[in-house]
Amino acid sequence: MRIAVLVHRFPVLSETFIIRQVVDLLELGHDVHIIADGPPDDPVDMPELERFGMADRVHYLRMPRNRLLRFAKTKLLAWRYLLKYPWQTFIYSNVFIWKSVSTVIRNVYTAHVLRQLDPMDVLHCHFGPLGIVGAVMKHCKIVPKVAVTLHGYDMSSYLQQHGEGVYQHMLQTADRLLPVSEFWRNKLQRMGADASRIIVHRMGIDTEALQLSERSNLPGRRILMAGRFVEKKGIAEGIAAFAQIADDMSGVQLRVIGDGPLRGEFEQSLVRLNLQGRVNLLGSCPHDVLLDELRRASVFVAPSVTAADGDMEGLPVVLMEAMAFGTPVVATRHSGIPELLRHEVTGLLADEHDVAGLAGCIRRILSEPDEAETMARRGRELVEQQHNSKRLVQELVDILTAM
């Protein structure tokens, strides 16, 4: 099967689930091409991608950053195809139909790249805003079938900003809507999506590569958090929870992997709480370093919260990775997380913004190692059953084939 995958940027370290899915599809023998705005600002070294000659499989839209140049090039590309494909070009480049200049620009660039490739069997769009473009490509018969995977921000802050009506055409046109959780499936149905077109398709990890780690020789009592330094990751709440247990639990330390716009705030809070010597902000790290930290952590904490702008998580892949290693986990009742982390079964949950509750969960994990290990082993079993990327990619192929 020839599959075009439409993403914002590629390859991105924070979206290893997309990289994993692409690699698994290629390993099954499918002809996969990635269409993206451009490469990430920080280069990502992914040797597993190079096995498949990714230089010939990744196609960048290369939209100019300058707005005037971007608009001018859009007009030129539209005129280039208007004589050969008059009806299609008129439809996808018409701002009066799509009521968004940015959507029209992306339509024109995406159509241009798709026309440079041999015909595709299906266009698989990651994130709802690109699903809008995918639906236009199907409407204009540039691709025959479209599937859209919906993750987190695209079902939360994006809709809060643009209104649920922004997805109306996509919900009516896409052949399959693939939310990553039951939580988002329910929201899609409330928005009026046809239930027969919705299939929950979870993101996965390579559970064969991530084996249970030896827990007997851990380097002290390490609490680990990881994620971009943005509000929805709940790093501030995690630091505050650590402050509540730091003084009465000997040898405990907090390590935080990530970076982002809130770093300065977090550094100030460490000074205010007198935690400078107990908390290490490690910055952004390669994926293999993150995995090593997950193996060596006494507990992994994902204190996600709903941001002021409505932004929410999907299902954090790093949480799956921690569970695959058998690392005990603590998280919040946020988005689809309770579908993965079941309270007192595969880990412990606190409510969003409940710093005392979060601290109590961390304290319980560190104080009750036998209970923590039992929950962690159940967590490993659940990840193997529901988030094995090899099984999930075959499920995806079956979904795309049946459309």
C-alpha positions as CSV (number, residue, x, y, z in Angstrom):
1,M,0.0,0.0,0.0
2,R,1.2,3.5,-0.8
3,I,0.7,5.7,2.2
4,A,1.3,9.5,2.5
5,V,1.7,10.7,6.1
6,L,0.9,14.4,6.6
7,V,2.6,15.9,9.7
8,H,3.7,19.4,10.8
9,R,7.5,18.7,11.1
10,F,9.6,15.6,10.7
11,P,11.4,13.9,12.5
12,V,10.5,15.5,15.9
13,L,11.9,14.1,19.1
14,S,8.7,14.9,21.0
15,E,6.7,12.8,18.4
16,T,8.6,9.5,18.5
17,F,5.3,7.8,18.2
18,I,5.0,9.0,14.6
19,I,8.6,8.0,13.8
20,R,7.9,4.5,15.3
21,Q,4.7,4.1,13.3
22,V,6.5,5.1,10.0
23,V,9.3,2.7,10.7
24,D,6.9,-0.1,11.5
25,L,4.9,0.5,8.3
26,L,8.1,0.5,6.2
27,E,9.2,-2.8,7.9
28,L,6.0,-4.4,6.8
29,G,6.9,-3.5,3.2
30,H,4.5,-0.5,2.6
31,D,5.6,2.4,0.5
32,V,5.4,5.3,2.9
33,H,6.1,9.0,2.1
34,I,6.1,11.8,4.7
35,I,4.8,15.3,3.8
36,A,5.9,17.9,6.4
37,D,6.3,21.7,6.7
38,G,10.0,21.2,7.2
39,P,12.6,19.7,9.4
40,P,12.7,20.5,13.2
41,D,14.7,23.4,14.4
42,D,16.8,21.0,16.4
43,P,18.2,18.2,14.2
44,V,17.2,14.7,15.4
45,D,19.5,11.7,14.8
46,M,17.3,8.7,14.0
47,P,19.5,6.0,12.5
48,E,16.6,3.6,12.2
49,L,15.1,5.9,9.7
50,E,18.2,5.9,7.5
51,R,17.8,2.2,6.7
52,F,14.9,3.1,4.5
53,G,16.4,5.9,2.5
54,M,14.4,8.6,4.2
55,A,16.0,11.4,2.1
56,D,13.8,10.2,-0.8
57,R,10.7,9.6,1.4
58,V,10.4,12.9,3.3
59,H,9.0,15.8,1.2
60,Y,8.9,19.3,2.8
61,L,6.4,21.9,1.8
62,R,9.1,24.6,2.3
63,M,6.6,27.5,2.8
64,P,8.6,30.8,3.1
65,R,8.6,32.2,6.6
66,N,8.0,35.7,5.2
67,R,4.2,36.2,4.9
68,L,4.3,38.2,1.6
69,L,6.7,35.7,0.0
70,R,4.5,32.8,1.2
71,F,1.4,34.4,-0.2
72,A,3.1,35.2,-3.6
73,K,4.4,31.7,-4.0
74,T,0.9,30.3,-3.1
75,K,-0.6,32.4,-5.9
76,L,2.1,31.2,-8.4
77,L,1.5,27.5,-7.5
78,A,-2.3,27.9,-7.8
79,W,-1.9,29.5,-11.3
80,R,0.5,26.8,-12.3
81,Y,-2.2,24.1,-11.8
82,L,-5.3,26.1,-12.8
83,L,-5.2,25.3,-16.5
84,K,-4.5,21.6,-16.0
85,Y,-6.8,21.0,-13.0
86,P,-9.2,24.0,-13.1
87,W,-12.0,22.6,-10.9
88,Q,-9.7,21.1,-8.3
89,T,-7.5,24.1,-8.1
90,F,-10.4,26.5,-7.9
91,I,-11.9,24.6,-5.0
92,Y,-8.8,24.1,-2.8
93,S,-7.4,27.6,-3.4
94,N,-10.7,29.4,-2.7
95,V,-10.5,31.4,0.5
96,F,-14.3,32.1,0.3
97,I,-15.0,28.3,0.6
98,W,-12.5,27.5,3.4
99,K,-12.7,30.9,5.2
100,S,-9.0,30.7,6.2
101,V,-6.0,32.0,4.4
102,S,-3.7,29.7,6.3
103,T,-5.8,26.7,5.3
104,V,-5.8,27.7,1.6
105,I,-2.0,28.2,1.7
106,R,-1.5,24.8,3.2
107,N,-4.0,23.3,0.7
108,V,-2.0,24.7,-2.2
109,Y,1.4,23.5,-1.0
110,T,0.1,20.1,0.0
111,A,-1.6,19.5,-3.3
112,H,1.6,20.6,-5.1
113,V,3.7,18.0,-3.2
114,L,1.1,15.2,-3.7
115,R,1.1,15.8,-7.4
116,Q,4.9,15.3,-7.5
117,L,4.5,11.8,-6.1
118,D,3.1,8.7,-7.7
119,P,-0.6,8.3,-6.8
120,M,-1.2,7.4,-3.1
121,D,-3.7,4.9,-1.9
122,V,-4.4,6.8,1.3
123,L,-3.4,10.0,3.1
124,H,-2.9,9.6,6.9
125,C,-3.0,12.9,8.7
126,H,-1.6,13.3,12.2
127,F,-3.5,16.1,14.2
128,G,-6.8,17.6,13.4
129,P,-5.6,20.8,11.6
130,L,-3.9,18.7,9.0
131,G,-7.0,16.5,8.8
132,I,-8.8,19.6,7.6
133,V,-6.3,19.8,4.7
134,G,-6.5,16.0,4.1
135,A,-10.3,16.3,3.8
136,V,-9.9,19.0,1.2
137,M,-7.4,16.7,-0.7
138,K,-10.0,14.0,-0.8
139,H,-12.8,16.3,-1.7
140,C,-10.7,17.5,-4.7
141,K,-9.9,13.9,-5.6
142,I,-6.2,14.4,-5.2
143,V,-6.2,11.4,-2.9
144,P,-8.9,8.7,-2.7
145,K,-9.0,8.0,1.0
146,V,-8.2,9.9,4.2
147,A,-7.7,8.9,7.8
148,V,-7.0,11.4,10.6
149,T,-5.3,10.6,13.9
150,L,-6.4,13.0,16.7
151,H,-4.0,13.4,19.6
152,G,-4.3,16.2,22.2
153,Y,-4.0,19.9,21.5
154,D,-6.1,19.4,18.3
155,M,-9.0,18.2,20.4
156,S,-8.6,20.8,23.1
157,S,-7.0,24.2,22.8
158,Y,-7.3,24.3,19.0
159,L,-11.1,23.8,19.3
160,Q,-11.3,26.3,22.1
161,Q,-9.6,28.9,19.9
162,H,-11.3,28.1,16.6
163,G,-14.6,26.6,17.6
164,E,-15.8,23.0,17.0
165,G,-17.3,24.0,13.6
166,V,-13.7,24.2,12.2
167,Y,-13.8,20.4,11.9
168,Q,-17.2,20.1,10.3
169,H,-16.0,19.3,6.7
170,M,-13.3,17.0,8.1
171,L,-15.8,15.0,10.2
172,Q,-18.1,14.6,7.2
173,T,-15.4,13.8,4.6
174,A,-12.6,11.7,6.3
175,D,-13.0,8.0,5.9
176,R,-11.8,7.2,9.4
177,L,-11.3,9.3,12.5
178,L,-8.7,7.7,14.8
179,P,-8.6,9.3,18.3
180,V,-5.9,8.0,20.5
181,S,-8.3,7.4,23.5
182,E,-11.9,6.7,24.4
183,F,-11.8,10.2,26.0
184,W,-11.4,11.8,22.6
185,R,-13.8,9.3,20.9
186,N,-16.5,10.5,23.2
187,K,-15.8,14.1,22.4
188,L,-15.9,13.4,18.6
189,Q,-19.3,11.8,19.0
190,R,-20.6,14.8,21.0
191,M,-19.3,17.0,18.1
192,G,-21.5,15.1,15.7
193,A,-19.1,12.7,14.1
194,D,-20.5,9.5,12.7
195,A,-19.8,6.8,15.2
196,S,-19.2,4.2,12.4
197,R,-16.2,6.3,11.2
198,I,-14.5,6.5,14.6
199,I,-12.0,3.9,15.7
200,V,-9.9,4.4,18.8
201,H,-6.3,3.7,17.6
202,R,-3.7,4.1,20.3
203,M,-0.1,5.1,19.8
204,G,2.5,2.5,20.6
205,I,6.1,1.8,21.6
206,D,8.5,-1.0,20.8
207,T,7.8,-3.2,23.8
208,E,10.3,-5.8,22.6
209,A,13.1,-3.3,22.8
210,L,12.0,-1.8,26.2
211,Q,12.4,-4.8,28.5
212,L,11.7,-4.9,32.3
213,S,14.6,-3.2,34.0
214,E,16.4,-4.6,37.1
215,R,15.1,-2.6,40.1
216,S,17.5,-3.9,42.8
217,N,20.5,-1.6,42.1
218,L,18.9,1.8,41.5
219,P,21.1,4.9,42.0
220,G,19.3,6.4,45.0
221,R,15.7,7.5,45.2
222,R,15.2,9.3,41.9
223,I,11.9,11.0,40.9
224,L,11.8,11.7,37.2
225,M,9.6,14.0,35.1
226,A,10.0,14.6,31.4
227,G,8.2,16.9,28.9
228,R,8.3,20.3,27.2
229,F,8.3,23.1,29.7
230,V,4.7,24.2,29.0
231,E,1.7,24.5,31.3
232,K,-0.1,21.3,30.3
233,K,2.8,19.1,31.4
234,G,2.3,20.1,35.0
235,I,6.0,20.5,35.8
236,A,5.2,23.3,38.2
237,E,2.8,21.1,40.2
238,G,5.4,18.3,40.2
239,I,8.1,20.6,41.6
240,A,5.6,21.8,44.3
241,A,4.7,18.2,45.2
242,F,8.4,17.3,45.5
243,A,8.9,20.2,47.9
244,Q,6.3,18.7,50.2
245,I,8.3,15.4,50.5
246,A,11.9,16.5,50.1
247,D,12.6,17.3,53.8
248,D,11.2,14.2,55.4
249,M,12.3,11.6,52.8
250,S,16.1,11.1,53.0
251,G,18.1,10.9,49.8
252,V,15.2,11.7,47.5
253,Q,16.0,13.8,44.4
254,L,14.0,15.1,41.4
255,R,15.3,15.0,37.8
256,V,13.5,16.8,35.1
257,I,14.1,16.3,31.4
258,G,12.9,18.9,28.9
259,D,13.0,22.6,28.1
260,G,10.7,25.3,26.9
261,P,9.2,28.7,27.6
262,L,8.6,28.1,31.3
263,R,12.2,27.2,32.2
264,G,12.9,30.6,33.8
265,E,9.7,30.2,36.0
266,F,10.8,26.8,37.2
267,E,14.3,28.0,38.0
268,Q,12.9,30.8,40.1
269,S,10.6,28.3,41.9
270,L,13.6,26.1,42.8
271,V,15.2,29.1,44.5
272,R,12.0,30.2,46.2
273,L,11.5,26.6,47.6
274,N,15.2,26.2,48.4
275,L,15.5,23.1,46.2
276,Q,18.5,24.0,44.1
277,G,20.6,21.1,45.3
278,R,17.8,18.6,45.2
279,V,16.4,19.2,41.7
280,N,18.3,18.8,38.4
281,L,16.8,20.4,35.3
282,L,18.6,18.3,32.7
283,G,17.4,20.2,29.6
284,S,16.4,18.4,26.3
285,C,18.1,15.0,25.9
286,P,18.4,12.5,23.1
287,H,15.8,9.7,23.3
288,D,18.3,7.1,24.4
289,V,19.3,9.3,27.4
290,L,15.6,9.7,28.3
291,L,15.2,5.9,28.2
292,D,18.2,5.4,30.4
293,E,16.8,7.9,32.9
294,L,13.4,6.0,32.9
295,R,15.2,2.7,33.6
296,R,17.0,4.2,36.6
297,A,14.1,6.1,38.1
298,S,12.4,5.1,41.4
299,V,9.2,6.6,40.1
300,F,8.1,8.5,37.0
301,V,5.7,11.3,37.5
302,A,3.4,12.8,34.8
303,P,1.4,15.6,36.5
304,S,-0.5,16.8,33.4
305,V,-3.0,19.6,33.8
306,T,-5.5,21.4,31.5
307,A,-3.8,24.6,30.5
308,A,-5.4,28.0,30.7
309,D,-6.0,28.0,26.9
310,G,-7.6,24.6,27.1
311,D,-4.5,22.7,25.9
312,M,-4.5,19.0,26.9
313,E,-2.5,15.9,26.5
314,G,-3.4,12.9,24.4
315,L,-1.7,9.8,25.9
316,P,1.9,10.6,26.8
317,V,4.2,8.1,25.2
318,V,6.8,8.6,27.8
319,L,4.3,7.2,30.3
320,M,4.0,4.1,28.2
321,E,7.8,3.8,28.1
322,A,8.2,4.1,31.8
323,M,5.6,1.4,32.3
324,A,7.3,-0.9,29.8
325,F,10.5,-0.7,31.9
326,G,8.5,-1.6,35.0
327,T,9.2,1.8,36.5
328,P,6.4,2.8,39.0
329,V,4.3,5.7,37.7
330,V,2.2,8.5,39.2
331,A,0.0,10.7,37.0
332,T,-3.1,12.8,37.0
333,R,-6.7,12.2,36.0
334,H,-6.3,14.0,32.8
335,S,-7.5,13.4,29.2
336,G,-7.1,9.6,28.4
337,I,-4.4,8.9,31.0
338,P,-6.7,6.9,33.3
339,E,-7.2,4.5,30.4
340,L,-3.5,3.7,30.6
341,L,-2.8,4.2,34.3
342,R,-5.5,2.6,36.4
343,H,-5.5,3.8,39.9
344,E,-4.0,1.3,42.4
345,V,-3.8,-1.3,39.6
346,T,-1.1,-0.1,37.2
347,G,0.0,3.0,39.2
348,L,-1.4,5.9,41.2
349,L,-3.5,8.9,40.1
350,A,-4.1,12.3,41.7
351,D,-6.5,15.0,40.5
352,E,-5.2,17.8,38.3
353,H,-3.6,20.6,40.4
354,D,-3.9,18.6,43.6
355,V,-0.3,19.1,44.8
356,A,-0.9,17.4,48.2
357,G,-2.5,14.4,46.5
358,L,0.4,14.2,44.0
359,A,2.9,14.3,46.9
360,G,1.0,11.6,48.7
361,C,1.1,9.3,45.7
362,I,4.8,9.8,45.2
363,R,5.4,9.2,49.0
364,R,3.3,6.0,48.8
365,I,5.3,4.6,45.8
366,L,8.7,5.3,47.6
367,S,7.5,4.0,51.0
368,E,5.7,0.8,49.8
369,P,8.2,-0.8,47.3
370,D,6.4,-4.2,47.2
371,E,3.1,-2.5,46.3
372,A,4.8,-0.3,43.8
373,E,6.5,-3.3,42.1
374,T,3.2,-5.2,41.8
375,M,1.5,-2.2,40.2
376,A,4.5,-1.7,37.9
377,R,4.4,-5.3,36.7
378,R,0.7,-5.0,35.9
379,G,1.6,-1.8,34.0
380,R,4.1,-3.6,31.9
381,E,1.4,-6.2,31.0
382,L,-1.1,-3.5,30.1
383,V,1.4,-1.8,27.8
384,E,2.3,-5.0,26.1
385,Q,-1.4,-5.7,25.5
386,Q,-2.5,-2.3,24.3
387,H,0.5,-0.3,23.2
388,N,2.8,-2.8,21.3
389,S,3.7,-0.8,18.2
390,K,4.1,-3.9,16.0
391,R,0.6,-5.1,16.8
392,L,-0.9,-1.6,16.5
393,V,0.7,-0.9,13.1
394,Q,-0.9,-4.1,11.7
395,E,-4.2,-2.9,13.2
396,L,-3.6,0.5,11.4
397,V,-2.9,-1.3,8.1
398,D,-6.2,-3.3,8.5
399,I,-8.1,0.0,9.2
400,L,-6.6,1.7,6.1
401,T,-7.1,-1.3,3.9
402,A,-10.8,-1.6,4.9
403,M,-11.6,2.1,4.1
